[in-house]
Amino acid sequence: MEAQKTMPERRRFERATVLWSGQLVHGDQVVACVVVNIAAGGAMVRTDDTTICPASVTLHIPRIGDLAAEVRWRKSNEMGLKFLDDEQTVAALIGKALR
């Protein structure tokens, strides 16, 4: 029997599945969102309208704080964010919030 070929994992960081409330902030524009998963390198969020968010945002999560991010992809009501902050700092913040 042949072994199944699997796609190599492209993610550099393990993601934690969460359901945290958050906000996408750009200037004086604030859009409510739900953080679906998060890792040291980025997060996936859901929001009612992904088209109103510009290419760069600050993701505000009450239990973590503010994380600078750029939007990497949009699909329906979901967006993928890449964090611009230091990965070790973000990993430490996530670790504290998950405890």
MODELLER restraints for C-alpha pairs under 7 A, 6 or more apart:
rsr = mdl.restraints
at = mdl.atoms
rsr.add(forms.Gaussian(group=physical.xy_distance, feature=features.Distance(at['CA:13:A'], at['CA:39:A']), mean=5.96, stdev=0.5))
rsr.add(forms.Gaussian(group=physical.xy_distance, feature=features.Distance(at['CA:13:A'], at['CA:40:A']), mean=6.28, stdev=0.5))
rsr.add(forms.Gaussian(group=physical.xy_distance, feature=features.Distance(at['CA:13:A'], at['CA:41:A']), mean=6.56, stdev=0.5))
rsr.add(forms.Gaussian(group=physical.xy_distance, feature=features.Distance(at['CA:14:A'], at['CA:39:A']), mean=6.07, stdev=0.5))
rsr.add(forms.Gaussian(group=physical.xy_distance, feature=features.Distance(at['CA:15:A'], at['CA:37:A']), mean=6.17, stdev=0.5))
rsr.add(forms.Gaussian(group=physical.xy_distance, feature=features.Distance(at['CA:15:A'], at['CA:38:A']), mean=5.33, stdev=0.5))
rsr.add(forms.Gaussian(group=physical.xy_distance, feature=features.Distance(at['CA:15:A'], at['CA:39:A']), mean=4.60, stdev=0.5))
rsr.add(forms.Gaussian(group=physical.xy_distance, feature=features.Distance(at['CA:16:A'], at['CA:37:A']), mean=5.42, stdev=0.5))
rsr.add(forms.Gaussian(group=physical.xy_distance, feature=features.Distance(at['CA:16:A'], at['CA:38:A']), mean=5.40, stdev=0.5))
rsr.add(forms.Gaussian(group=physical.xy_distance, feature=features.Distance(at['CA:16:A'], at['CA:39:A']), mean=6.33, stdev=0.5))
rsr.add(forms.Gaussian(group=physical.xy_distance, feature=features.Distance(at['CA:17:A'], at['CA:36:A']), mean=6.06, stdev=0.5))
rsr.add(forms.Gaussian(group=physical.xy_distance, feature=features.Distance(at['CA:17:A'], at['CA:37:A']), mean=4.36, stdev=0.5))
rsr.add(forms.Gaussian(group=physical.xy_distance, feature=features.Distance(at['CA:17:A'], at['CA:38:A']), mean=6.71, stdev=0.5))
rsr.add(forms.Gaussian(group=physical.xy_distance, feature=features.Distance(at['CA:18:A'], at['CA:35:A']), mean=6.58, stdev=0.5))
rsr.add(forms.Gaussian(group=physical.xy_distance, feature=features.Distance(at['CA:18:A'], at['CA:36:A']), mean=5.25, stdev=0.5))
rsr.add(forms.Gaussian(group=physical.xy_distance, feature=features.Distance(at['CA:18:A'], at['CA:37:A']), mean=5.25, stdev=0.5))
rsr.add(forms.Gaussian(group=physical.xy_distance, feature=features.Distance(at['CA:19:A'], at['CA:34:A']), mean=6.27, stdev=0.5))
rsr.add(forms.Gaussian(group=physical.xy_distance, feature=features.Distance(at['CA:19:A'], at['CA:35:A']), mean=5.61, stdev=0.5))
rsr.add(forms.Gaussian(group=physical.xy_distance, feature=features.Distance(at['CA:19:A'], at['CA:36:A']), mean=5.21, stdev=0.5))
rsr.add(forms.Gaussian(group=physical.xy_distance, feature=features.Distance(at['CA:20:A'], at['CA:34:A']), mean=5.60, stdev=0.5))
rsr.add(forms.Gaussian(group=physical.xy_distance, feature=features.Distance(at['CA:20:A'], at['CA:35:A']), mean=5.07, stdev=0.5))
rsr.add(forms.Gaussian(group=physical.xy_distance, feature=features.Distance(at['CA:21:A'], at['CA:33:A']), mean=6.12, stdev=0.5))
rsr.add(forms.Gaussian(group=physical.xy_distance, feature=features.Distance(at['CA:21:A'], at['CA:34:A']), mean=4.68, stdev=0.5))
rsr.add(forms.Gaussian(group=physical.xy_distance, feature=features.Distance(at['CA:21:A'], at['CA:35:A']), mean=6.21, stdev=0.5))
rsr.add(forms.Gaussian(group=physical.xy_distance, feature=features.Distance(at['CA:21:A'], at['CA:61:A']), mean=6.62, stdev=0.5))
rsr.add(forms.Gaussian(group=physical.xy_distance, feature=features.Distance(at['CA:22:A'], at['CA:32:A']), mean=6.05, stdev=0.5))
rsr.add(forms.Gaussian(group=physical.xy_distance, feature=features.Distance(at['CA:22:A'], at['CA:33:A']), mean=5.13, stdev=0.5))
rsr.add(forms.Gaussian(group=physical.xy_distance, feature=features.Distance(at['CA:22:A'], at['CA:34:A']), mean=5.67, stdev=0.5))
rsr.add(forms.Gaussian(group=physical.xy_distance, feature=features.Distance(at['CA:22:A'], at['CA:35:A']), mean=6.53, stdev=0.5))
rsr.add(forms.Gaussian(group=physical.xy_distance, feature=features.Distance(at['CA:22:A'], at['CA:59:A']), mean=6.89, stdev=0.5))
rsr.add(forms.Gaussian(group=physical.xy_distance, feature=features.Distance(at['CA:22:A'], at['CA:60:A']), mean=5.49, stdev=0.5))
rsr.add(forms.Gaussian(group=physical.xy_distance, feature=features.Distance(at['CA:22:A'], at['CA:61:A']), mean=4.58, stdev=0.5))
rsr.add(forms.Gaussian(group=physical.xy_distance, feature=features.Distance(at['CA:22:A'], at['CA:62:A']), mean=6.81, stdev=0.5))
rsr.add(forms.Gaussian(group=physical.xy_distance, feature=features.Distance(at['CA:23:A'], at['CA:30:A']), mean=6.31, stdev=0.5))
rsr.add(forms.Gaussian(group=physical.xy_distance, feature=features.Distance(at['CA:23:A'], at['CA:31:A']), mean=5.44, stdev=0.5))
rsr.add(forms.Gaussian(group=physical.xy_distance, feature=features.Distance(at['CA:23:A'], at['CA:32:A']), mean=4.51, stdev=0.5))
rsr.add(forms.Gaussian(group=physical.xy_distance, feature=features.Distance(at['CA:23:A'], at['CA:33:A']), mean=5.35, stdev=0.5))
rsr.add(forms.Gaussian(group=physical.xy_distance, feature=features.Distance(at['CA:23:A'], at['CA:59:A']), mean=5.81, stdev=0.5))
rsr.add(forms.Gaussian(group=physical.xy_distance, feature=features.Distance(at['CA:23:A'], at['CA:60:A']), mean=5.06, stdev=0.5))
rsr.add(forms.Gaussian(group=physical.xy_distance, feature=features.Distance(at['CA:23:A'], at['CA:61:A']), mean=6.67, stdev=0.5))
rsr.add(forms.Gaussian(group=physical.xy_distance, feature=features.Distance(at['CA:24:A'], at['CA:30:A']), mean=5.68, stdev=0.5))
rsr.add(forms.Gaussian(group=physical.xy_distance, feature=features.Distance(at['CA:24:A'], at['CA:31:A']), mean=5.06, stdev=0.5))
rsr.add(forms.Gaussian(group=physical.xy_distance, feature=features.Distance(at['CA:24:A'], at['CA:32:A']), mean=6.39, stdev=0.5))
rsr.add(forms.Gaussian(group=physical.xy_distance, feature=features.Distance(at['CA:24:A'], at['CA:33:A']), mean=6.82, stdev=0.5))
rsr.add(forms.Gaussian(group=physical.xy_distance, feature=features.Distance(at['CA:24:A'], at['CA:57:A']), mean=6.10, stdev=0.5))
rsr.add(forms.Gaussian(group=physical.xy_distance, feature=features.Distance(at['CA:24:A'], at['CA:58:A']), mean=5.72, stdev=0.5))
rsr.add(forms.Gaussian(group=physical.xy_distance, feature=features.Distance(at['CA:24:A'], at['CA:59:A']), mean=4.81, stdev=0.5))
rsr.add(forms.Gaussian(group=physical.xy_distance, feature=features.Distance(at['CA:24:A'], at['CA:60:A']), mean=6.32, stdev=0.5))
rsr.add(forms.Gaussian(group=physical.xy_distance, feature=features.Distance(at['CA:25:A'], at['CA:31:A']), mean=6.53, stdev=0.5))
rsr.add(forms.Gaussian(group=physical.xy_distance, feature=features.Distance(at['CA:25:A'], at['CA:57:A']), mean=5.57, stdev=0.5))
rsr.add(forms.Gaussian(group=physical.xy_distance, feature=features.Distance(at['CA:25:A'], at['CA:58:A']), mean=5.02, stdev=0.5))
rsr.add(forms.Gaussian(group=physical.xy_distance, feature=features.Distance(at['CA:25:A'], at['CA:59:A']), mean=6.37, stdev=0.5))
rsr.add(forms.Gaussian(group=physical.xy_distance, feature=features.Distance(at['CA:26:A'], at['CA:57:A']), mean=5.23, stdev=0.5))
rsr.add(forms.Gaussian(group=physical.xy_distance, feature=features.Distance(at['CA:26:A'], at['CA:58:A']), mean=6.47, stdev=0.5))
rsr.add(forms.Gaussian(group=physical.xy_distance, feature=features.Distance(at['CA:32:A'], at['CA:47:A']), mean=6.48, stdev=0.5))
rsr.add(forms.Gaussian(group=physical.xy_distance, feature=features.Distance(at['CA:33:A'], at['CA:45:A']), mean=6.27, stdev=0.5))
rsr.add(forms.Gaussian(group=physical.xy_distance, feature=features.Distance(at['CA:33:A'], at['CA:46:A']), mean=5.48, stdev=0.5))
rsr.add(forms.Gaussian(group=physical.xy_distance, feature=features.Distance(at['CA:33:A'], at['CA:47:A']), mean=4.61, stdev=0.5))
rsr.add(forms.Gaussian(group=physical.xy_distance, feature=features.Distance(at['CA:34:A'], at['CA:45:A']), mean=5.44, stdev=0.5))
rsr.add(forms.Gaussian(group=physical.xy_distance, feature=features.Distance(at['CA:34:A'], at['CA:46:A']), mean=5.18, stdev=0.5))
rsr.add(forms.Gaussian(group=physical.xy_distance, feature=features.Distance(at['CA:34:A'], at['CA:47:A']), mean=6.59, stdev=0.5))
rsr.add(forms.Gaussian(group=physical.xy_distance, feature=features.Distance(at['CA:35:A'], at['CA:43:A']), mean=6.93, stdev=0.5))
rsr.add(forms.Gaussian(group=physical.xy_distance, feature=features.Distance(at['CA:35:A'], at['CA:44:A']), mean=6.07, stdev=0.5))
rsr.add(forms.Gaussian(group=physical.xy_distance, feature=features.Distance(at['CA:35:A'], at['CA:45:A']), mean=4.40, stdev=0.5))
rsr.add(forms.Gaussian(group=physical.xy_distance, feature=features.Distance(at['CA:35:A'], at['CA:46:A']), mean=6.54, stdev=0.5))
rsr.add(forms.Gaussian(group=physical.xy_distance, feature=features.Distance(at['CA:36:A'], at['CA:44:A']), mean=5.58, stdev=0.5))
rsr.add(forms.Gaussian(group=physical.xy_distance, feature=features.Distance(at['CA:36:A'], at['CA:45:A']), mean=5.43, stdev=0.5))
rsr.add(forms.Gaussian(group=physical.xy_distance, feature=features.Distance(at['CA:36:A'], at['CA:46:A']), mean=6.97, stdev=0.5))
rsr.add(forms.Gaussian(group=physical.xy_distance, feature=features.Distance(at['CA:37:A'], at['CA:43:A']), mean=5.55, stdev=0.5))
rsr.add(forms.Gaussian(group=physical.xy_distance, feature=features.Distance(at['CA:37:A'], at['CA:44:A']), mean=5.39, stdev=0.5))
rsr.add(forms.Gaussian(group=physical.xy_distance, feature=features.Distance(at['CA:38:A'], at['CA:44:A']), mean=6.54, stdev=0.5))
rsr.add(forms.Gaussian(group=physical.xy_distance, feature=features.Distance(at['CA:39:A'], at['CA:91:A']), mean=6.99, stdev=0.5))
rsr.add(forms.Gaussian(group=physical.xy_distance, feature=features.Distance(at['CA:40:A'], at['CA:87:A']), mean=5.15, stdev=0.5))
rsr.add(forms.Gaussian(group=physical.xy_distance, feature=features.Distance(at['CA:40:A'], at['CA:90:A']), mean=5.19, stdev=0.5))
rsr.add(forms.Gaussian(group=physical.xy_distance, feature=features.Distance(at['CA:40:A'], at['CA:91:A']), mean=4.68, stdev=0.5))
rsr.add(forms.Gaussian(group=physical.xy_distance, feature=features.Distance(at['CA:41:A'], at['CA:82:A']), mean=5.85, stdev=0.5))
rsr.add(forms.Gaussian(group=physical.xy_distance, feature=features.Distance(at['CA:41:A'], at['CA:83:A']), mean=5.46, stdev=0.5))
rsr.add(forms.Gaussian(group=physical.xy_distance, feature=features.Distance(at['CA:41:A'], at['CA:87:A']), mean=6.12, stdev=0.5))
rsr.add(forms.Gaussian(group=physical.xy_distance, feature=features.Distance(at['CA:42:A'], at['CA:81:A']), mean=5.21, stdev=0.5))
rsr.add(forms.Gaussian(group=physical.xy_distance, feature=features.Distance(at['CA:42:A'], at['CA:82:A']), mean=4.23, stdev=0.5))
rsr.add(forms.Gaussian(group=physical.xy_distance, feature=features.Distance(at['CA:42:A'], at['CA:83:A']), mean=4.86, stdev=0.5))
rsr.add(forms.Gaussian(group=physical.xy_distance, feature=features.Distance(at['CA:43:A'], at['CA:80:A']), mean=5.96, stdev=0.5))
rsr.add(forms.Gaussian(group=physical.xy_distance, feature=features.Distance(at['CA:43:A'], at['CA:81:A']), mean=5.20, stdev=0.5))
rsr.add(forms.Gaussian(group=physical.xy_distance, feature=features.Distance(at['CA:43:A'], at['CA:82:A']), mean=6.74, stdev=0.5))
rsr.add(forms.Gaussian(group=physical.xy_distance, feature=features.Distance(at['CA:44:A'], at['CA:78:A']), mean=6.88, stdev=0.5))
rsr.add(forms.Gaussian(group=physical.xy_distance, feature=features.Distance(at['CA:44:A'], at['CA:79:A']), mean=5.69, stdev=0.5))
rsr.add(forms.Gaussian(group=physical.xy_distance, feature=features.Distance(at['CA:44:A'], at['CA:80:A']), mean=4.59, stdev=0.5))
rsr.add(forms.Gaussian(group=physical.xy_distance, feature=features.Distance(at['CA:44:A'], at['CA:81:A']), mean=6.15, stdev=0.5))
rsr.add(forms.Gaussian(group=physical.xy_distance, feature=features.Distance(at['CA:45:A'], at['CA:78:A']), mean=5.63, stdev=0.5))
rsr.add(forms.Gaussian(group=physical.xy_distance, feature=features.Distance(at['CA:45:A'], at['CA:79:A']), mean=5.42, stdev=0.5))
rsr.add(forms.Gaussian(group=physical.xy_distance, feature=features.Distance(at['CA:45:A'], at['CA:80:A']), mean=6.59, stdev=0.5))
rsr.add(forms.Gaussian(group=physical.xy_distance, feature=features.Distance(at['CA:46:A'], at['CA:77:A']), mean=5.50, stdev=0.5))
rsr.add(forms.Gaussian(group=physical.xy_distance, feature=features.Distance(at['CA:46:A'], at['CA:78:A']), mean=4.45, stdev=0.5))
rsr.add(forms.Gaussian(group=physical.xy_distance, feature=features.Distance(at['CA:46:A'], at['CA:79:A']), mean=6.45, stdev=0.5))
rsr.add(forms.Gaussian(group=physical.xy_distance, feature=features.Distance(at['CA:47:A'], at['CA:77:A']), mean=5.49, stdev=0.5))
rsr.add(forms.Gaussian(group=physical.xy_distance, feature=features.Distance(at['CA:47:A'], at['CA:78:A']), mean=6.44, stdev=0.5))
rsr.add(forms.Gaussian(group=physical.xy_distance, feature=features.Distance(at['CA:48:A'], at['CA:77:A']), mean=5.87, stdev=0.5))
rsr.add(forms.Gaussian(group=physical.xy_distance, feature=features.Distance(at['CA:49:A'], at['CA:77:A']), mean=6.12, stdev=0.5))
rsr.add(forms.Gaussian(group=physical.xy_distance, feature=features.Distance(at['CA:50:A'], at['CA:74:A']), mean=6.75, stdev=0.5))
rsr.add(forms.Gaussian(group=physical.xy_distance, feature=features.Distance(at['CA:50:A'], at['CA:77:A']), mean=5.94, stdev=0.5))
rsr.add(forms.Gaussian(group=physical.xy_distance, feature=features.Distance(at['CA:50:A'], at['CA:78:A']), mean=6.86, stdev=0.5))
rsr.add(forms.Gaussian(group=physical.xy_distance, feature=features.Distance(at['CA:50:A'], at['CA:79:A']), mean=6.82, stdev=0.5))
rsr.add(forms.Gaussian(group=physical.xy_distance, feature=features.Distance(at['CA:55:A'], at['CA:70:A']), mean=5.63, stdev=0.5))
rsr.add(forms.Gaussian(group=physical.xy_distance, feature=features.Distance(at['CA:55:A'], at['CA:71:A']), mean=5.12, stdev=0.5))
rsr.add(forms.Gaussian(group=physical.xy_distance, feature=features.Distance(at['CA:56:A'], at['CA:69:A']), mean=5.85, stdev=0.5))
rsr.add(forms.Gaussian(group=physical.xy_distance, feature=features.Distance(at['CA:56:A'], at['CA:70:A']), mean=4.28, stdev=0.5))
rsr.add(forms.Gaussian(group=physical.xy_distance, feature=features.Distance(at['CA:56:A'], at['CA:71:A']), mean=6.06, stdev=0.5))
rsr.add(forms.Gaussian(group=physical.xy_distance, feature=features.Distance(at['CA:57:A'], at['CA:68:A']), mean=6.19, stdev=0.5))
rsr.add(forms.Gaussian(group=physical.xy_distance, feature=features.Distance(at['CA:57:A'], at['CA:69:A']), mean=5.43, stdev=0.5))
rsr.add(forms.Gaussian(group=physical.xy_distance, feature=features.Distance(at['CA:57:A'], at['CA:70:A']), mean=6.08, stdev=0.5))
rsr.add(forms.Gaussian(group=physical.xy_distance, feature=features.Distance(at['CA:58:A'], at['CA:66:A']), mean=6.19, stdev=0.5))
rsr.add(forms.Gaussian(group=physical.xy_distance, feature=features.Distance(at['CA:58:A'], at['CA:67:A']), mean=5.46, stdev=0.5))
rsr.add(forms.Gaussian(group=physical.xy_distance, feature=features.Distance(at['CA:58:A'], at['CA:68:A']), mean=4.46, stdev=0.5))
rsr.add(forms.Gaussian(group=physical.xy_distance, feature=features.Distance(at['CA:58:A'], at['CA:69:A']), mean=5.74, stdev=0.5))
rsr.add(forms.Gaussian(group=physical.xy_distance, feature=features.Distance(at['CA:59:A'], at['CA:66:A']), mean=5.66, stdev=0.5))
rsr.add(forms.Gaussian(group=physical.xy_distance, feature=features.Distance(at['CA:59:A'], at['CA:67:A']), mean=5.14, stdev=0.5))
rsr.add(forms.Gaussian(group=physical.xy_distance, feature=features.Distance(at['CA:59:A'], at['CA:68:A']), mean=6.33, stdev=0.5))
rsr.add(forms.Gaussian(group=physical.xy_distance, feature=features.Distance(at['CA:59:A'], at['CA:69:A']), mean=6.77, stdev=0.5))
rsr.add(forms.Gaussian(group=physical.xy_distance, feature=features.Distance(at['CA:60:A'], at['CA:66:A']), mean=4.45, stdev=0.5))
rsr.add(forms.Gaussian(group=physical.xy_distance, feature=features.Distance(at['CA:60:A'], at['CA:67:A']), mean=6.42, stdev=0.5))
rsr.add(forms.Gaussian(group=physical.xy_distance, feature=features.Distance(at['CA:63:A'], at['CA:97:A']), mean=6.07, stdev=0.5))
rsr.add(forms.Gaussian(group=physical.xy_distance, feature=features.Distance(at['CA:64:A'], at['CA:93:A']), mean=5.95, stdev=0.5))
rsr.add(forms.Gaussian(group=physical.xy_distance, feature=features.Distance(at['CA:64:A'], at['CA:94:A']), mean=6.93, stdev=0.5))
rsr.add(forms.Gaussian(group=physical.xy_distance, feature=features.Distance(at['CA:64:A'], at['CA:97:A']), mean=6.44, stdev=0.5))
rsr.add(forms.Gaussian(group=physical.xy_distance, feature=features.Distance(at['CA:67:A'], at['CA:83:A']), mean=6.60, stdev=0.5))
rsr.add(forms.Gaussian(group=physical.xy_distance, feature=features.Distance(at['CA:67:A'], at['CA:85:A']), mean=6.67, stdev=0.5))
rsr.add(forms.Gaussian(group=physical.xy_distance, feature=features.Distance(at['CA:68:A'], at['CA:83:A']), mean=5.82, stdev=0.5))
rsr.add(forms.Gaussian(group=physical.xy_distance, feature=features.Distance(at['CA:68:A'], at['CA:84:A']), mean=5.42, stdev=0.5))
rsr.add(forms.Gaussian(group=physical.xy_distance, feature=features.Distance(at['CA:68:A'], at['CA:85:A']), mean=6.26, stdev=0.5))
rsr.add(forms.Gaussian(group=physical.xy_distance, feature=features.Distance(at['CA:69:A'], at['CA:81:A']), mean=5.90, stdev=0.5))
rsr.add(forms.Gaussian(group=physical.xy_distance, feature=features.Distance(at['CA:69:A'], at['CA:82:A']), mean=5.30, stdev=0.5))
rsr.add(forms.Gaussian(group=physical.xy_distance, feature=features.Distance(at['CA:69:A'], at['CA:83:A']), mean=4.27, stdev=0.5))
rsr.add(forms.Gaussian(group=physical.xy_distance, feature=features.Distance(at['CA:69:A'], at['CA:84:A']), mean=5.24, stdev=0.5))
rsr.add(forms.Gaussian(group=physical.xy_distance, feature=features.Distance(at['CA:70:A'], at['CA:81:A']), mean=5.57, stdev=0.5))
rsr.add(forms.Gaussian(group=physical.xy_distance, feature=features.Distance(at['CA:70:A'], at['CA:82:A']), mean=5.35, stdev=0.5))
rsr.add(forms.Gaussian(group=physical.xy_distance, feature=features.Distance(at['CA:70:A'], at['CA:83:A']), mean=6.61, stdev=0.5))
rsr.add(forms.Gaussian(group=physical.xy_distance, feature=features.Distance(at['CA:71:A'], at['CA:79:A']), mean=6.85, stdev=0.5))
rsr.add(forms.Gaussian(group=physical.xy_distance, feature=features.Distance(at['CA:71:A'], at['CA:80:A']), mean=5.96, stdev=0.5))
rsr.add(forms.Gaussian(group=physical.xy_distance, feature=features.Distance(at['CA:71:A'], at['CA:81:A']), mean=4.67, stdev=0.5))
rsr.add(forms.Gaussian(group=physical.xy_distance, feature=features.Distance(at['CA:71:A'], at['CA:82:A']), mean=6.47, stdev=0.5))
rsr.add(forms.Gaussian(group=physical.xy_distance, feature=features.Distance(at['CA:72:A'], at['CA:80:A']), mean=5.46, stdev=0.5))
rsr.add(forms.Gaussian(group=physical.xy_distance, feature=features.Distance(at['CA:72:A'], at['CA:81:A']), mean=5.58, stdev=0.5))
rsr.add(forms.Gaussian(group=physical.xy_distance, feature=features.Distance(at['CA:72:A'], at['CA:82:A']), mean=6.44, stdev=0.5))
rsr.add(forms.Gaussian(group=physical.xy_distance, feature=features.Distance(at['CA:73:A'], at['CA:79:A']), mean=5.61, stdev=0.5))
rsr.add(forms.Gaussian(group=physical.xy_distance, feature=features.Distance(at['CA:73:A'], at['CA:80:A']), mean=5.14, stdev=0.5))
rsr.add(forms.Gaussian(group=physical.xy_distance, feature=features.Distance(at['CA:74:A'], at['CA:80:A']), mean=6.49, stdev=0.5))
